[in-house]
Amino acid sequence: MQASDARVFTLGHSPDPDDAFMFYAMAEHKIDLRGYQFEHRLEDIQRLNERALRGELDISAISIHAYAYVSDRYALLPCGASMGDGYGPMLVATDPDAPLGGMPNELYEWLRGRLVAVPGKMTSAYLALQLFLGEFESVVVPFDQIFAAVKSGRAATGLIIHEGQLTYAAAGFNKLVDLGEWWKAKTSLPLPLGGNVLRKDLPPQVRRDLSQIIRESIDYGLAHRDAAVRHSLPYARDMDAVLAGKFIGMYVNDFTRDYGETGRAAIREFLRAGSERGLVPAAGDLEFVE
């Protein structure tokens, strides 16, 4: 493909340090883009999930929860995963009477009549909390405003994602449960949080090319870690370079390079559990771009 006749592909991802790290080499043209051009659309994950439902983007980061609703239109890329291997989204609170043991029954009783601030009802964090807790009352709040919603009394507890997993204690919160830790103990699998998808109606060779370019971008970031972290710092809310590097290390790892059999099994089990409880539609056979 010649650059002059290359199609411009829309590429949606979150304005977060781990996504910025993954797409650094593409955004800064550090690798061969093979004549393809990319229009980066930075939006929070709930908005990206909603756009995927409408089929608006060619390539997008997406919650694994949301993939159950778009598997007819999008295929999963084998790279770009965000997996919490023994860690993940957390339920936090400031109330000193909130139960800290991470036991579903205790939390369920304490939450009776109380609201949980959640970052979106199609996020994987929300599905994981449903699997852990069952039914609960919630209010949707932008992920970066959840601490404020709890401190103001709008909600009793908050379901935090992204950098909040590292900054909650400094912000004055107590951890009630780490859902990634719970999921690992329950299934021996990592908790699948996010992935990248692309449209199934793209030509097979184009799909393969795009998959390889994204993998090369991830590999370049890992090989040039300091430069990629510096590129990511403008997206690292309330984090210095050390903390941002730690966060990136949590979610850009071997699973990000390729799900592997363990990552694929984790997605199947997560969506199977959701479907079995009637929380998501059955996704059928997962289609990965190979």
C-alpha positions in Angstrom: 0.0 0.0 0.0 1.3 3.4 -0.9 1.1 6.3 1.6 -0.7 8.4 -1.0 -3.7 6.0 -1.2 -3.6 4.8 2.4 -6.9 4.8 4.2 -7.0 6.7 7.5 -8.1 4.5 10.3 -9.8 5.8 13.5 -8.1 4.5 16.6 -9.8 5.0 19.9 -8.0 4.6 23.2 -8.2 6.1 26.7 -6.2 9.1 27.8 -4.4 7.0 30.4 -0.7 6.3 30.8 -0.9 2.6 29.9 -2.7 3.3 26.6 -0.4 6.2 25.8 2.6 3.9 26.5 1.2 1.2 24.1 0.5 3.6 21.2 3.6 5.8 21.8 5.5 4.4 18.8 2.5 4.8 16.5 1.7 8.3 17.6 5.3 9.5 17.3 6.0 7.5 14.1 8.8 5.5 15.7 7.9 2.4 13.7 7.0 1.6 10.1 3.3 2.2 9.8 3.3 0.5 6.3 1.6 3.5 4.6 -1.4 3.4 7.0 -2.5 6.5 8.7 -4.2 6.7 12.1 -6.5 9.3 13.6 -6.1 8.9 17.4 -9.4 9.5 19.3 -8.8 9.8 23.1 -11.9 9.2 25.2 -12.7 7.5 28.5 -13.4 3.8 28.3 -17.2 4.2 28.9 -17.4 6.5 25.8 -15.3 4.1 23.8 -17.6 1.2 24.8 -20.6 3.2 23.7 -18.9 4.1 20.4 -18.2 0.4 19.8 -21.8 -0.4 20.2 -22.5 2.0 17.4 -19.6 0.6 15.3 -18.1 4.1 14.9 -14.4 3.3 15.2 -12.1 1.1 13.1 -9.9 0.1 16.0 -10.6 0.7 19.6 -9.7 -0.1 23.2 -12.8 -1.6 24.8 -13.9 -3.2 28.1 -14.0 -7.0 27.9 -17.4 -6.6 29.5 -18.6 -4.6 26.5 -17.1 -7.1 24.0 -20.0 -9.4 24.7 -22.3 -6.8 23.0 -20.1 -6.1 19.9 -18.6 -9.6 19.1 -20.7 -9.7 15.9 -19.1 -6.5 14.6 -15.5 -6.5 16.1 -12.8 -9.1 16.5 -10.3 -9.0 19.4 -6.7 -8.2 18.6 -4.3 -10.7 20.2 -2.3 -7.8 21.7 -3.1 -4.7 23.7 -4.8 -6.4 26.7 -5.1 -4.9 30.2 -5.1 -7.9 32.6 -5.1 -7.6 36.4 -3.1 -10.7 37.4 -4.0 -10.8 41.1 -4.9 -7.1 41.2 -7.5 -4.9 39.6 -10.4 -2.5 40.2 -11.1 -1.8 43.9 -14.1 -0.9 46.0 -13.0 1.9 48.4 -14.6 4.0 51.1 -13.9 6.6 53.7 -16.5 5.4 56.2 -14.6 3.9 59.2 -17.5 1.4 59.7 -17.2 0.0 56.2 -16.2 -3.7 56.3 -12.6 -4.3 55.2 -12.6 -8.0 55.0 -13.6 -8.4 51.4 -16.4 -10.8 52.2 -19.4 -10.4 49.8 -22.1 -11.0 52.5 -20.7 -8.4 54.8 -20.4 -5.8 52.0 -23.8 -6.6 50.7 -25.4 -6.0 54.1 -23.4 -2.8 54.6 -24.4 -1.5 51.1 -28.1 -2.0 51.7 -29.6 1.4 51.0 -26.3 2.9 50.0 -25.0 3.8 46.5 -21.8 2.7 44.8 -20.2 5.2 42.4 -19.2 3.2 39.3 -17.2 4.4 36.2 -19.7 3.0 33.7 -22.1 0.1 33.5 -20.2 -1.5 30.5 -16.8 -1.4 32.2 -15.2 -4.7 33.2 -14.9 -3.4 36.7 -18.7 -3.1 36.9 -19.3 -6.7 35.7 -16.6 -8.0 38.1 -18.4 -6.2 41.0 -21.7 -7.7 39.9 -20.1 -11.2 39.9 -18.6 -10.6 43.3 -21.5 -8.9 45.0 -24.7 -9.7 43.2 -27.3 -6.8 43.0 -26.4 -3.4 44.3 -27.5 0.2 43.8 -25.2 2.4 41.8 -24.7 5.8 40.2 -22.5 6.3 37.2 -19.7 8.9 37.7 -16.7 9.7 35.5 -13.9 7.5 36.7 -11.7 10.5 37.7 -14.5 12.0 39.8 -15.3 8.9 41.9 -13.2 10.0 44.9 -15.0 13.3 45.0 -18.4 11.6 44.7 -17.6 9.5 47.8 -16.1 12.3 49.8 -19.1 14.5 49.1 -21.5 11.8 50.3 -23.1 11.3 46.9 -22.1 7.7 47.2 -21.0 5.5 50.1 -18.3 3.7 48.2 -16.5 4.0 44.9 -15.4 1.4 42.3 -12.1 2.7 41.2 -10.1 1.9 38.0 -6.9 3.3 36.4 -4.5 5.3 38.7 -6.9 5.3 41.6 -5.7 1.8 42.3 -2.4 3.3 43.4 -3.5 6.6 44.8 -6.6 5.7 46.9 -4.7 5.4 50.3 -3.0 8.8 49.8 -6.4 10.2 49.0 -7.8 9.1 52.3 -9.6 5.9 51.3 -9.7 2.4 52.6 -9.8 -0.7 50.4 -12.9 -2.9 50.9 -12.1 -5.4 48.2 -9.6 -5.8 45.3 -11.6 -7.5 42.5 -8.6 -8.8 40.7 -7.3 -10.5 43.8 -10.7 -12.0 44.4 -11.0 -13.2 40.8 -7.5 -14.8 40.9 -8.4 -16.7 44.1 -11.7 -17.9 42.6 -10.5 -18.9 39.1 -6.6 -19.0 39.2 -6.9 -16.6 36.2 -6.1 -13.0 35.6 -9.0 -10.6 35.5 -9.5 -9.4 31.9 -10.3 -5.7 32.0 -9.6 -4.2 28.5 -8.6 -5.2 25.1 -8.3 -3.8 21.6 -10.8 -4.7 18.8 -11.0 -4.0 15.1 -13.9 -4.2 12.7 -14.6 -7.6 11.2 -15.5 -6.1 7.8 -11.9 -4.9 7.1 -10.0 -7.0 4.6 -8.1 -9.9 6.1 -4.7 -8.6 5.0 -5.5 -5.2 6.5 -6.5 -6.7 9.7 -3.3 -8.7 9.9 -1.2 -5.6 9.1 -3.0 -3.5 11.8 -2.5 -6.2 14.4 1.2 -6.4 13.6 1.6 -2.6 13.7 0.0 -2.4 17.2 2.1 -5.3 18.5 5.2 -3.6 17.1 4.2 -0.4 18.9 3.8 -2.2 22.2 7.2 -3.9 21.7 8.8 -0.6 20.9 7.5 0.9 24.1 8.7 -2.0 26.1 12.2 -1.8 24.5 12.3 2.0 24.9 10.6 2.2 28.3 12.0 5.5 29.6 11.0 7.4 26.5 7.6 5.8 26.4 7.0 6.6 30.1 8.0 10.2 29.5 5.5 10.3 26.6 2.8 9.0 28.9 3.3 11.4 31.8 0.9 14.1 30.5 -1.8 11.4 30.9 -0.7 10.3 34.4 -3.2 12.2 36.6 -1.8 12.7 40.2 1.1 10.5 39.5 4.8 11.3 39.2 7.2 9.4 36.9 7.8 6.6 39.4 4.2 6.0 40.1 3.3 6.2 36.5 6.0 3.7 35.7 4.6 1.4 38.3 1.1 1.7 36.9 2.3 1.0 33.4 4.1 -2.0 34.6 0.9 -3.4 36.1 -1.0 -3.2 32.8 1.6 -3.3 30.0 3.2 -6.8 30.4 3.4 -10.2 28.7 -0.4 -10.4 28.5 -0.3 -7.1 26.6 2.1 -8.5 23.9 -0.2 -11.5 23.5 -3.1 -12.9 25.5 -1.7 -16.4 25.2 -3.8 -19.4 26.2 -4.1 -18.1 29.8 -5.4 -14.7 28.7 -7.9 -16.2 26.2 -9.1 -18.6 28.9 -9.6 -15.7 31.3 -11.8 -13.8 28.8 -13.9 -16.9 28.1 -14.4 -17.6 31.8 -15.2 -13.9 32.6 -17.8 -13.7 29.9 -19.2 -17.2 30.6 -19.7 -16.3 34.2 -21.4 -13.1 33.2 -23.7 -14.9 30.7 -24.5 -17.7 33.2 -25.7 -15.1 35.7 -27.8 -13.3 33.0 -25.6 -10.2 33.1 -24.3 -10.2 29.5 -25.4 -12.0 26.3 -23.5 -15.1 25.3 -20.5 -14.0 23.2 -20.2 -17.3 21.4 -16.7 -18.3 20.1 -14.2 -15.5 20.6 -12.6 -14.3 17.3 -9.0 -13.2 17.5 -7.2 -11.6 14.7 -4.3 -14.0 14.0 
